């Protein structure tokens, strides 16, 4: 993640269809590649896109509604 431009989770939420609070949960639980600097989390566009593309990882989402 060093060579890629870090963005705040707020900025990532504005770019992708996922909320800032959910990105923070993913960062805290290690499911999103992110780095905490001070009290704020930072990630990359690539890390968020990678998470969104990984259907297996997303299927384990505790907030995903279960139908049936």
CHARMM internal coordinates of N, CA and C (Angstrom, degrees):
IC EDIT
DIST 1 N 1 CA 1.4452
DIST 1 CA 1 C 1.5322
ANGL 1 N 1 CA 1 C 109.98
DIST 1 C 2 N 1.2975
ANGL 1 CA 1 C 2 N 118.64
DIHE 1 N 1 CA 1 C 2 N -8.69
DIST 2 N 2 CA 1.4572
ANGL 1 C 2 N 2 CA 122.20
DIHE 1 CA 1 C 2 N 2 CA -177.08
DIST 2 CA 2 C 1.5250
ANGL 2 N 2 CA 2 C 113.09
DIHE 1 C 2 N 2 CA 2 C -62.94
DIST 2 C 3 N 1.3222
ANGL 2 CA 2 C 3 N 117.51
DIHE 2 N 2 CA 2 C 3 N -44.72
DIST 3 N 3 CA 1.4625
ANGL 2 C 3 N 3 CA 120.67
DIHE 2 CA 2 C 3 N 3 CA -173.63
DIST 3 CA 3 C 1.5297
ANGL 3 N 3 CA 3 C 113.29
DIHE 2 C 3 N 3 CA 3 C -79.09
DIST 3 C 4 N 1.3086
ANGL 3 CA 3 C 4 N 117.68
DIHE 3 N 3 CA 3 C 4 N -12.26
DIST 4 N 4 CA 1.4572
ANGL 3 C 4 N 4 CA 121.31
DIHE 3 CA 3 C 4 N 4 CA -178.94
DIST 4 CA 4 C 1.5216
ANGL 4 N 4 CA 4 C 109.63
DIHE 3 C 4 N 4 CA 4 C -96.08
DIST 4 C 5 N 1.3212
ANGL 4 CA 4 C 5 N 116.20
DIHE 4 N 4 CA 4 C 5 N 152.75
DIST 5 N 5 CA 1.4619
ANGL 4 C 5 N 5 CA 121.85
DIHE 4 CA 4 C 5 N 5 CA -178.20
DIST 5 CA 5 C 1.5307
ANGL 5 N 5 CA 5 C 110.33
DIHE 4 C 5 N 5 CA 5 C -73.06
DIST 5 C 6 N 1.3099
ANGL 5 CA 5 C 6 N 116.12
DIHE 5 N 5 CA 5 C 6 N 123.19
DIST 6 N 6 CA 1.4591
ANGL 5 C 6 N 6 CA 121.02
DIHE 5 CA 5 C 6 N 6 CA 178.24
DIST 6 CA 6 C 1.5221
ANGL 6 N 6 CA 6 C 109.81
DIHE 5 C 6 N 6 CA 6 C -78.13
DIST 6 C 7 N 1.3238
ANGL 6 CA 6 C 7 N 115.25
DIHE 6 N 6 CA 6 C 7 N 140.95
DIST 7 N 7 CA 1.4615
ANGL 6 C 7 N 7 CA 121.66
DIHE 6 CA 6 C 7 N 7 CA 176.23
DIST 7 CA 7 C 1.5200
ANGL 7 N 7 CA 7 C 108.18
DIHE 6 C 7 N 7 CA 7 C -128.95
DIST 7 C 8 N 1.3165
ANGL 7 CA 7 C 8 N 116.69
DIHE 7 N 7 CA 7 C 8 N 153.30
DIST 8 N 8 CA 1.4618
ANGL 7 C 8 N 8 CA 120.35
DIHE 7 CA 7 C 8 N 8 CA 177.77
DIST 8 CA 8 C 1.5285
ANGL 8 N 8 CA 8 C 109.27
DIHE 7 C 8 N 8 CA 8 C -71.73
DIST 8 C 9 N 1.3134
ANGL 8 CA 8 C 9 N 116.29
DIHE 8 N 8 CA 8 C 9 N 160.84
DIST 9 N 9 CA 1.4591
ANGL 8 C 9 N 9 CA 119.66
DIHE 8 CA 8 C 9 N 9 CA 177.49
DIST 9 CA 9 C 1.5241
ANGL 9 N 9 CA 9 C 110.98
DIHE 8 C 9 N 9 CA 9 C -65.88
DIST 9 C 10 N 1.3294
ANGL 9 CA 9 C 10 N 116.71
DIHE 9 N 9 CA 9 C 10 N -29.74
DIST 10 N 10 CA 1.4653
ANGL 9 C 10 N 10 CA 120.58
DIHE 9 CA 9 C 10 N 10 CA 176.16
DIST 10 CA 10 C 1.5281
ANGL 10 N 10 CA 10 C 110.03
DIHE 9 C 10 N 10 CA 10 C -63.13
DIST 10 C 11 N 1.3233
ANGL 10 CA 10 C 11 N 115.92
DIHE 10 N 10 CA 10 C 11 N -44.28
DIST 11 N 11 CA 1.4657
ANGL 10 C 11 N 11 CA 120.52
DIHE 10 CA 10 C 11 N 11 CA 178.30
DIST 11 CA 11 C 1.5281
ANGL 11 N 11 CA 11 C 110.78
DIHE 10 C 11 N 11 CA 11 C -66.26
DIST 11 C 12 N 1.3241
ANGL 11 CA 11 C 12 N 117.11
DIHE 11 N 11 CA 11 C 12 N -39.89
DIST 12 N 12 CA 1.4650
ANGL 11 C 12 N 12 CA 121.26
DIHE 11 CA 11 C 12 N 12 CA 178.50
DIST 12 CA 12 C 1.5251
ANGL 12 N 12 CA 12 C 110.64
DIHE 11 C 12 N 12 CA 12 C -63.51
DIST 12 C 13 N 1.3371
ANGL 12 CA 12 C 13 N 116.83
DIHE 12 N 12 CA 12 C 13 N -39.48
DIST 13 N 13 CA 1.4677
ANGL 12 C 13 N 13 CA 120.49
DIHE 12 CA 12 C 13 N 13 CA 179.60
DIST 13 CA 13 C 1.5240
ANGL 13 N 13 CA 13 C 111.36
DIHE 12 C 13 N 13 CA 13 C -65.68
DIST 13 C 14 N 1.3237
ANGL 13 CA 13 C 14 N 116.80
DIHE 13 N 13 CA 13 C 14 N -31.08
DIST 14 N 14 CA 1.4623
ANGL 13 C 14 N 14 CA 120.49
DIHE 13 CA 13 C 14 N 14 CA 178.22
DIST 14 CA 14 C 1.5262
ANGL 14 N 14 CA 14 C 111.34
DIHE 13 C 14 N 14 CA 14 C -73.13
DIST 14 C 15 N 1.3222
ANGL 14 CA 14 C 15 N 116.98
DIHE 14 N 14 CA 14 C 15 N -25.81
DIST 15 N 15 CA 1.4677
ANGL 14 C 15 N 15 CA 121.57
DIHE 14 CA 14 C 15 N 15 CA -177.15
DIST 15 CA 15 C 1.5217
ANGL 15 N 15 CA 15 C 113.75
DIHE 14 C 15 N 15 CA 15 C -91.97
DIST 15 C 16 N 1.3266
ANGL 15 CA 15 C 16 N 117.15
DIHE 15 N 15 CA 15 C 16 N -23.88
DIST 16 N 16 CA 1.4593
ANGL 15 C 16 N 16 CA 121.72
DIHE 15 CA 15 C 16 N 16 CA -173.97
DIST 16 CA 16 C 1.5302
ANGL 16 N 16 CA 16 C 110.47
DIHE 15 C 16 N 16 CA 16 C -125.46
DIST 16 C 17 N 1.3301
ANGL 16 CA 16 C 17 N 117.59
DIHE 16 N 16 CA 16 C 17 N 158.25
DIST 17 N 17 CA 1.4722
ANGL 16 C 17 N 17 CA 121.11
DIHE 16 CA 16 C 17 N 17 CA -178.89
DIST 17 CA 17 C 1.5319
ANGL 17 N 17 CA 17 C 112.64
DIHE 16 C 17 N 17 CA 17 C -81.29
DIST 17 C 18 N 1.3278
ANGL 17 CA 17 C 18 N 116.09
DIHE 17 N 17 CA 17 C 18 N 59.50
DIST 18 N 18 CA 1.4565
ANGL 17 C 18 N 18 CA 121.40
DIHE 17 CA 17 C 18 N 18 CA -178.98
DIST 18 CA 18 C 1.5297
ANGL 18 N 18 CA 18 C 107.56
DIHE 17 C 18 N 18 CA 18 C -151.96
DIST 18 C 19 N 1.3112
ANGL 18 CA 18 C 19 N 116.80
DIHE 18 N 18 CA 18 C 19 N 140.33
DIST 19 N 19 CA 1.4672
ANGL 18 C 19 N 19 CA 119.76
DIHE 18 CA 18 C 19 N 19 CA -173.56
DIST 19 CA 19 C 1.5274
ANGL 19 N 19 CA 19 C 112.05
DIHE 18 C 19 N 19 CA 19 C -77.21
DIST 19 C 20 N 1.3192
ANGL 19 CA 19 C 20 N 114.59
DIHE 19 N 19 CA 19 C 20 N 157.97
DIST 20 N 20 CA 1.4529
ANGL 19 C 20 N 20 CA 121.07
DIHE 19 CA 19 C 20 N 20 CA 178.34
DIST 20 CA 20 C 1.5240
ANGL 20 N 20 CA 20 C 111.25
DIHE 19 C 20 N 20 CA 20 C -61.89
DIST 20 C 21 N 1.3219
ANGL 20 CA 20 C 21 N 117.07
DIHE 20 N 20 CA 20 C 21 N -40.75
DIST 21 N 21 CA 1.4657
ANGL 20 C 21 N 21 CA 119.96
DIHE 20 CA 20 C 21 N 21 CA -179.12
DIST 21 CA 21 C 1.5301
ANGL 21 N 21 CA 21 C 111.21
DIHE 20 C 21 N 21 CA 21 C -66.27
DIST 21 C 22 N 1.3230
ANGL 21 CA 21 C 22 N 116.76
DIHE 21 N 21 CA 21 C 22 N -36.59
DIST 22 N 22 CA 1.4597
ANGL 21 C 22 N 22 CA 119.24
DIHE 21 CA 21 C 22 N 22 CA 178.25
DIST 22 CA 22 C 1.5298
ANGL 22 N 22 CA 22 C 110.60
DIHE 21 C 22 N 22 CA 22 C -70.44
DIST 22 C 23 N 1.3282
ANGL 22 CA 22 C 23 N 117.08
DIHE 22 N 22 CA 22 C 23 N -38.79
DIST 23 N 23 CA 1.4630
ANGL 22 C 23 N 23 CA 119.91
DIHE 22 CA 22 C 23 N 23 CA 175.26
DIST 23 CA 23 C 1.5283
ANGL 23 N 23 CA 23 C 110.43
DIHE 22 C 23 N 23 CA 23 C -60.32
DIST 23 C 24 N 1.3215
ANGL 23 CA 23 C 24 N 117.06
DIHE 23 N 23 CA 23 C 24 N -39.38
DIST 24 N 24 CA 1.4661
ANGL 23 C 24 N 24 CA 120.82
DIHE 23 CA 23 C 24 N 24 CA 178.94
DIST 24 CA 24 C 1.5302
ANGL 24 N 24 CA 24 C 110.54
DIHE 23 C 24 N 24 CA 24 C -63.84
DIST 24 C 25 N 1.3275
ANGL 24 CA 24 C 25 N 116.74
DIHE 24 N 24 CA 24 C 25 N -41.87
DIST 25 N 25 CA 1.4587
ANGL 24 C 25 N 25 CA 120.51
DIHE 24 CA 24 C 25 N 25 CA 176.68
DIST 25 CA 25 C 1.5276
ANGL 25 N 25 CA 25 C 110.47
DIHE 24 C 25 N 25 CA 25 C -60.51
DIST 25 C 26 N 1.3228
ANGL 25 CA 25 C 26 N 116.38
DIHE 25 N 25 CA 25 C 26 N -45.56
DIST 26 N 26 CA 1.4624
ANGL 25 C 26 N 26 CA 120.63
DIHE 25 CA 25 C 26 N 26 CA 179.53
DIST 26 CA 26 C 1.5224
ANGL 26 N 26 CA 26 C 111.21
DIHE 25 C 26 N 26 CA 26 C -62.41
DIST 26 C 27 N 1.3220
ANGL 26 CA 26 C 27 N 117.17
DIHE 26 N 26 CA 26 C 27 N -39.53
DIST 27 N 27 CA 1.4651
ANGL 26 C 27 N 27 CA 121.06
DIHE 26 CA 26 C 27 N 27 CA 178.70
DIST 27 CA 27 C 1.5244
ANGL 27 N 27 CA 27 C 110.62
DIHE 26 C 27 N 27 CA 27 C -66.15
DIST 27 C 28 N 1.3288
ANGL 27 CA 27 C 28 N 117.02
DIHE 27 N 27 CA 27 C 28 N -45.72
DIST 28 N 28 CA 1.4702
ANGL 27 C 28 N 28 CA 121.04
DIHE 27 CA 27 C 28 N 28 CA -179.12
DIST 28 CA 28 C 1.5166
ANGL 28 N 28 CA 28 C 112.18
DIHE 27 C 28 N 28 CA 28 C -62.49
DIST 28 C 29 N 1.3266
ANGL 28 CA 28 C 29 N 116.76
DIHE 28 N 28 CA 28 C 29 N -35.27
DIST 29 N 29 CA 1.4691
ANGL 28 C 29 N 29 CA 120.54
DIHE 28 CA 28 C 29 N 29 CA -177.27
DIST 29 CA 29 C 1.5269
ANGL 29 N 29 CA 29 C 112.74
DIHE 28 C 29 N 29 CA 29 C -90.01
DIST 29 C 30 N 1.3292
ANGL 29 CA 29 C 30 N 116.99
DIHE 29 N 29 CA 29 C 30 N -0.98
DIST 30 N 30 CA 1.4575
ANGL 29 C 30 N 30 CA 120.60
DIHE 29 CA 29 C 30 N 30 CA 176.15
DIST 30 CA 30 C 1.5133
ANGL 30 N 30 CA 30 C 115.10
DIHE 29 C 30 N 30 CA 30 C 82.45
DIST 30 C 31 N 1.3329
ANGL 30 CA 30 C 31 N 118.01
DIHE 30 N 30 CA 30 C 31 N 8.35
DIST 31 N 31 CA 1.4640
ANGL 30 C 31 N 31 CA 119.92
DIHE 30 CA 30 C 31 N 31 CA -179.85
DIST 31 CA 31 C 1.5186
ANGL 31 N 31 CA 31 C 112.10
DIHE 30 C 31 N 31 CA 31 C -86.23
DIST 31 C 32 N 1.3300
ANGL 31 CA 31 C 32 N 117.51
DIHE 31 N 31 CA 31 C 32 N -12.24
DIST 32 N 32 CA 1.4605
ANGL 31 C 32 N 32 CA 123.09
DIHE 31 CA 31 C 32 N 32 CA 175.41
DIST 32 CA 32 C 1.5173
ANGL 32 N 32 CA 32 C 107.29
DIHE 31 C 32 N 32 CA 32 C -121.63
DIST 32 C 33 N 1.3287
ANGL 32 CA 32 C 33 N 116.21
DIHE 32 N 32 CA 32 C 33 N 129.40
DIST 33 N 33 CA 1.4556
ANGL 32 C 33 N 33 CA 119.65
DIHE 32 CA 32 C 33 N 33 CA 176.92
DIST 33 CA 33 C 1.5246
ANGL 33 N 33 CA 33 C 107.67
DIHE 32 C 33 N 33 CA 33 C -66.88
DIST 33 C 34 N 1.3229
ANGL 33 CA 33 C 34 N 115.24
DIHE 33 N 33 CA 33 C 34 N 114.77
DIST 34 N 34 CA 1.4592
ANGL 33 C 34 N 34 CA 120.80
DIHE 33 CA 33 C 34 N 34 CA -177.29
DIST 34 CA 34 C 1.5200
ANGL 34 N 34 CA 34 C 108.86
DIHE 33 C 34 N 34 CA 34 C -154.05
DIST 34 C 35 N 1.3129
ANGL 34 CA 34 C 35 N 114.60
DIHE 34 N 34 CA 34 C 35 N 164.77
DIST 35 N 35 CA 1.4583
ANGL 34 C 35 N 35 CA 120.80
DIHE 34 CA 34 C 35 N 35 CA -179.93
DIST 35 CA 35 C 1.5231
ANGL 35 N 35 CA 35 C 108.77
DIHE 34 C 35 N 35 CA 35 C -132.96
DIST 35 C 36 N 1.3144
ANGL 35 CA 35 C 36 N 115.59
DIHE 35 N 35 CA 35 C 36 N 135.97
DIST 36 N 36 CA 1.4621
ANGL 35 C 36 N 36 CA 120.30
DIHE 35 CA 35 C 36 N 36 CA 177.26
DIST 36 CA 36 C 1.5188
ANGL 36 N 36 CA 36 C 108.22
DIHE 35 C 36 N 36 CA 36 C -95.10
DIST 36 C 37 N 1.3100
ANGL 36 CA 36 C 37 N 115.04
DIHE 36 N 36 CA 36 C 37 N 124.85
DIST 37 N 37 CA 1.4549
ANGL 36 C 37 N 37 CA 120.73
DIHE 36 CA 36 C 37 N 37 CA 177.40
DIST 37 CA 37 C 1.5267
ANGL 37 N 37 CA 37 C 106.36
DIHE 36 C 37 N 37 CA 37 C -124.88
DIST 37 C 38 N 1.3153
ANGL 37 CA 37 C 38 N 115.07
DIHE 37 N 37 CA 37 C 38 N 112.09
DIST 38 N 38 CA 1.4576
ANGL 37 C 38 N 38 CA 118.98
DIHE 37 CA 37 C 38 N 38 CA -172.36
DIST 38 CA 38 C 1.5120
ANGL 38 N 38 CA 38 C 108.67
DIHE 37 C 38 N 38 CA 38 C 70.75
DIST 38 C 39 N 1.3139
ANGL 38 CA 38 C 39 N 116.28
DIHE 38 N 38 CA 38 C 39 N -124.14
DIST 39 N 39 CA 1.4619
ANGL 38 C 39 N 39 CA 119.12
DIHE 38 CA 38 C 39 N 39 CA 178.19
DIST 39 CA 39 C 1.5164
ANGL 39 N 39 CA 39 C 112.86
DIHE 38 C 39 N 39 CA 39 C -105.05
DIST 39 C 40 N 1.3214
ANGL 39 CA 39 C 40 N 117.59
DIHE 39 N 39 CA 39 C 40 N 1.42
DIST 40 N 40 CA 1.4595
ANGL 39 C 40 N 40 CA 121.88
DIHE 39 CA 39 C 40 N 40 CA -176.30
DIST 40 CA 40 C 1.5261
ANGL 40 N 40 CA 40 C 111.94
DIHE 39 C 40 N 40 CA 40 C -109.80
DIST 40 C 41 N 1.3246
ANGL 40 CA 40 C 41 N 114.66
DIHE 40 N 40 CA 40 C 41 N 148.06
DIST 41 N 41 CA 1.4621
ANGL 40 C 41 N 41 CA 121.92
DIHE 40 CA 40 C 41 N 41 CA 177.26
DIST 41 CA 41 C 1.5188
ANGL 41 N 41 CA 41 C 109.71
DIHE 40 C 41 N 41 CA 41 C -98.25
DIST 41 C 42 N 1.3353
ANGL 41 CA 41 C 42 N 115.37
DIHE 41 N 41 CA 41 C 42 N 144.51
DIST 42 N 42 CA 1.4530
ANGL 41 C 42 N 42 CA 122.75
DIHE 41 CA 41 C 42 N 42 CA 177.20
DIST 42 CA 42 C 1.5161
ANGL 42 N 42 CA 42 C 108.95
DIHE 41 C 42 N 42 CA 42 C -132.57
DIST 42 C 43 N 1.3149
ANGL 42 CA 42 C 43 N 116.21
DIHE 42 N 42 CA 42 C 43 N 147.17
DIST 43 N 43 CA 1.4573
ANGL 42 C 43 N 43 CA 122.70
DIHE 42 CA 42 C 43 N 43 CA 179.43
DIST 43 CA 43 C 1.5226
ANGL 43 N 43 CA 43 C 107.57
DIHE 42 C 43 N 43 CA 43 C -142.61
DIST 43 C 44 N 1.3243
ANGL 43 CA 43 C 44 N 116.41
DIHE 43 N 43 CA 43 C 44 N -167.82
DIST 44 N 44 CA 1.4618
ANGL 43 C 44 N 44 CA 121.12
DIHE 43 CA 43 C 44 N 44 CA 176.79
DIST 44 CA 44 C 1.5256
ANGL 44 N 44 CA 44 C 108.89
DIHE 43 C 44 N 44 CA 44 C -126.33
DIST 44 C 45 N 1.3297
ANGL 44 CA 44 C 45 N 115.47
DIHE 44 N 44 CA 44 C 45 N 160.08
DIST 45 N 45 CA 1.4689
ANGL 44 C 45 N 45 CA 119.96
DIHE 44 CA 44 C 45 N 45 CA 174.33
DIST 45 CA 45 C 1.5183
ANGL 45 N 45 CA 45 C 109.87
DIHE 44 C 45 N 45 CA 45 C -56.72
DIST 45 C 46 N 1.3267
ANGL 45 CA 45 C 46 N 115.97
DIHE 45 N 45 CA 45 C 46 N -41.34
DIST 46 N 46 CA 1.4601
ANGL 45 C 46 N 46 CA 120.93
DIHE 45 CA 45 C 46 N 46 CA -177.48
DIST 46 CA 46 C 1.5230
ANGL 46 N 46 CA 46 C 111.89
DIHE 45 C 46 N 46 CA 46 C -63.70
DIST 46 C 47 N 1.3329
ANGL 46 CA 46 C 47 N 117.20
DIHE 46 N 46 CA 46 C 47 N -39.83
DIST 47 N 47 CA 1.4640
ANGL 46 C 47 N 47 CA 120.76
DIHE 46 CA 46 C 47 N 47 CA -179.76
DIST 47 CA 47 C 1.5299
ANGL 47 N 47 CA 47 C 111.29
DIHE 46 C 47 N 47 CA 47 C -65.43
DIST 47 C 48 N 1.3349
ANGL 47 CA 47 C 48 N 116.95
DIHE 47 N 47 CA 47 C 48 N -41.47
DIST 48 N 48 CA 1.4648
ANGL 47 C 48 N 48 CA 120.06
DIHE 47 CA 47 C 48 N 48 CA 179.28
DIST 48 CA 48 C 1.5323
ANGL 48 N 48 CA 48 C 109.82
DIHE 47 C 48 N 48 CA 48 C -67.77
DIST 48 C 49 N 1.3188
ANGL 48 CA 48 C 49 N 116.85
DIHE 48 N 48 CA 48 C 49 N -43.83
DIST 49 N 49 CA 1.4642
ANGL 48 C 49 N 49 CA 120.48
DIHE 48 CA 48 C 49 N 49 CA 178.77
DIST 49 CA 49 C 1.5289
ANGL 49 N 49 CA 49 C 110.46
DIHE 48 C 49 N 49 CA 49 C -61.57
DIST 49 C 50 N 1.3164
ANGL 49 CA 49 C 50 N 116.83
DIHE 49 N 49 CA 49 C 50 N -39.20
DIST 50 N 50 CA 1.4643
ANGL 49 C 50 N 50 CA 121.49
DIHE 49 CA 49 C 50 N 50 CA 178.38
DIST 50 CA 50 C 1.5330
ANGL 50 N 50 CA 50 C 110.34
DIHE 49 C 50 N 50 CA 50 C -63.68
DIST 50 C 51 N 1.3251
ANGL 50 CA 50 C 51 N 117.85
DIHE 50 N 50 CA 50 C 51 N -43.29
DIST 51 N 51 CA 1.4591
ANGL 50 C 51 N 51 CA 120.98
DIHE 50 CA 50 C 51 N 51 CA 177.52
DIST 51 CA 51 C 1.5251
ANGL 51 N 51 CA 51 C 110.57
DIHE 50 C 51 N 51 CA 51 C -62.20
DIST 51 C 52 N 1.3240
ANGL 51 CA 51 C 52 N 116.97
DIHE 51 N 51 CA 51 C 52 N -47.11
DIST 52 N 52 CA 1.4648
ANGL 51 C 52 N 52 CA 120.35
DIHE 51 CA 51 C 52 N 52 CA -178.00
DIST 52 CA 52 C 1.5257
ANGL 52 N 52 CA 52 C 112.22
DIHE 51 C 52 N 52 CA 52 C -64.60
DIST 52 C 53 N 1.3221
ANGL 52 CA 52 C 53 N 117.68
DIHE 52 N 52 CA 52 C 53 N -29.52
DIST 53 N 53 CA 1.4597
ANGL 52 C 53 N 53 CA 121.73
DIHE 52 CA 52 C 53 N 53 CA -179.39
DIST 53 CA 53 C 1.5331
ANGL 53 N 53 CA 53 C 112.39
DIHE 52 C 53 N 53 CA 53 C -81.21
DIST 53 C 54 N 1.3248
ANGL 53 CA 53 C 54 N 117.63
DIHE 53 N 53 CA 53 C 54 N -18.09
DIST 54 N 54 CA 1.4653
ANGL 53 C 54 N 54 CA 121.95
DIHE 53 CA 53 C 54 N 54 CA -176.33
DIST 54 CA 54 C 1.5324
ANGL 54 N 54 CA 54 C 110.04
DIHE 53 C 54 N 54 CA 54 C -87.87
DIST 54 C 55 N 1.3216
ANGL 54 CA 54 C 55 N 116.42
DIHE 54 N 54 CA 54 C 55 N 90.36
DIST 55 N 55 CA 1.4689
ANGL 54 C 55 N 55 CA 120.93
DIHE 54 CA 54 C 55 N 55 CA -176.23
DIST 55 CA 55 C 1.5258
ANGL 55 N 55 CA 55 C 112.17
DIHE 54 C 55 N 55 CA 55 C -64.31
DIST 55 C 56 N 1.3109
ANGL 55 CA 55 C 56 N 117.89
DIHE 55 N 55 CA 55 C 56 N -31.90
DIST 56 N 56 CA 1.4643
ANGL 55 C 56 N 56 CA 120.40
DIHE 55 CA 55 C 56 N 56 CA 179.40
DIST 56 CA 56 C 1.5320
ANGL 56 N 56 CA 56 C 110.33
DIHE 55 C 56 N 56 CA 56 C -66.89
DIST 56 C 57 N 1.3044
ANGL 56 CA 56 C 57 N 117.22
DIHE 56 N 56 CA 56 C 57 N -44.83
DIST 57 N 57 CA 1.4602
ANGL 56 C 57 N 57 CA 121.45
DIHE 56 CA 56 C 57 N 57 CA 178.39
DIST 57 CA 57 C 1.5256
ANGL 57 N 57 CA 57 C 110.58
DIHE 56 C 57 N 57 CA 57 C -65.39
DIST 57 C 58 N 1.3197
ANGL 57 CA 57 C 58 N 117.49
DIHE 57 N 57 CA 57 C 58 N -42.01
DIST 58 N 58 CA 1.4657
ANGL 57 C 58 N 58 CA 121.36
DIHE 57 CA 57 C 58 N 58 CA -179.87
DIST 58 CA 58 C 1.5216
ANGL 58 N 58 CA 58 C 111.81
DIHE 57 C 58 N 58 CA 58 C -67.46
DIST 58 C 59 N 1.3237
ANGL 58 CA 58 C 59 N 118.52
DIHE 58 N 58 CA 58 C 59 N -28.14
DIST 59 N 59 CA 1.4647
ANGL 58 C 59 N 59 CA 120.64
DIHE 58 CA 58 C 59 N 59 CA -179.91
DIST 59 CA 59 C 1.5277
ANGL 59 N 59 CA 59 C 111.41
DIHE 58 C 59 N 59 CA 59 C -68.04
DIST 59 C 60 N 1.3281
ANGL 59 CA 59 C 60 N 117.83
DIHE 59 N 59 CA 59 C 60 N -18.25
DIST 60 N 60 CA 1.4604
ANGL 59 C 60 N 60 CA 122.48
DIHE 59 CA 59 C 60 N 60 CA 179.35
DIST 60 CA 60 C 1.5299
ANGL 60 N 60 CA 60 C 111.67
DIHE 59 C 60 N 60 CA 60 C -90.92
DIST 60 C 61 N 1.2960
ANGL 60 CA 60 C 61 N 116.91
DIHE 60 N 60 CA 60 C 61 N 9.11
DIST 61 N 61 CA 1.4533
ANGL 60 C 61 N 61 CA 122.86
DIHE 60 CA 60 C 61 N 61 CA -177.55
DIST 61 CA 61 C 1.5239
ANGL 61 N 61 CA 61 C 109.73
DIHE 60 C 61 N 61 CA 61 C -65.44
DIST 61 C 62 N 1.3325
ANGL 61 CA 61 C 62 N 118.84
DIHE 61 N 61 CA 61 C 62 N 121.46
DIST 62 N 62 CA 1.4715
ANGL 61 C 62 N 62 CA 120.80
DIHE 61 CA 61 C 62 N 62 CA -176.76
DIST 62 CA 62 C 1.5233
ANGL 62 N 62 CA 62 C 112.79
DIHE 61 C 62 N 62 CA 62 C -68.96
DIST 62 C 63 N 1.3148
ANGL 62 CA 62 C 63 N 118.41
DIHE 62 N 62 CA 62 C 63 N -19.05
DIST 63 N 63 CA 1.4596
ANGL 62 C 63 N 63 CA 121.06
DIHE 62 CA 62 C 63 N 63 CA -178.52
DIST 63 CA 63 C 1.5220
ANGL 63 N 63 CA 63 C 112.86
DIHE 62 C 63 N 63 CA 63 C -95.63
DIST 63 C 64 N 1.3174
ANGL 63 CA 63 C 64 N 116.74
DIHE 63 N 63 CA 63 C 64 N -2.36
DIST 64 N 64 CA 1.4537
ANGL 63 C 64 N 64 CA 119.66
DIHE 63 CA 63 C 64 N 64 CA 179.27
DIST 64 CA 64 C 1.5177
ANGL 64 N 64 CA 64 C 109.08
DIHE 63 C 64 N 64 CA 64 C -70.56
DIST 64 C 65 N 1.3009
ANGL 64 CA 64 C 65 N 116.02
DIHE 64 N 64 CA 64 C 65 N 131.70
DIST 65 N 65 CA 1.4642
ANGL 64 C 65 N 65 CA 119.67
DIHE 64 CA 64 C 65 N 65 CA -178.99
DIST 65 CA 65 C 1.5191
ANGL 65 N 65 CA 65 C 110.95
DIHE 64 C 65 N 65 CA 65 C -71.70
DIST 65 C 66 N 1.2963
ANGL 65 CA 65 C 66 N 114.80
DIHE 65 N 65 CA 65 C 66 N 135.97
DIST 66 N 66 CA 1.4623
ANGL 65 C 66 N 66 CA 121.12
DIHE 65 CA 65 C 66 N 66 CA 176.32
DIST 66 CA 66 C 1.5341
ANGL 66 N 66 CA 66 C 108.00
DIHE 65 C 66 N 66 CA 66 C -98.74
DIST 66 C 67 N 1.3052
ANGL 66 CA 66 C 67 N 116.02
DIHE 66 N 66 CA 66 C 67 N 122.34
DIST 67 N 67 CA 1.4734
ANGL 66 C 67 N 67 CA 120.81
DIHE 66 CA 66 C 67 N 67 CA 178.46
DIST 67 CA 67 C 1.5101
ANGL 67 N 67 CA 67 C 109.17
DIHE 66 C 67 N 67 CA 67 C -100.07
DIST 67 C 68 N 1.3069
ANGL 67 CA 67 C 68 N 115.98
DIHE 67 N 67 CA 67 C 68 N 140.36
DIST 68 N 68 CA 1.4564
ANGL 67 C 68 N 68 CA 117.38
DIHE 67 CA 67 C 68 N 68 CA 174.07
DIST 68 CA 68 C 1.4323
ANGL 68 N 68 CA 68 C 112.85
DIHE 67 C 68 N 68 CA 68 C 125.18
END
COOR INIT
IC SEED 1 N 1 CA 1 C
IC BUILD
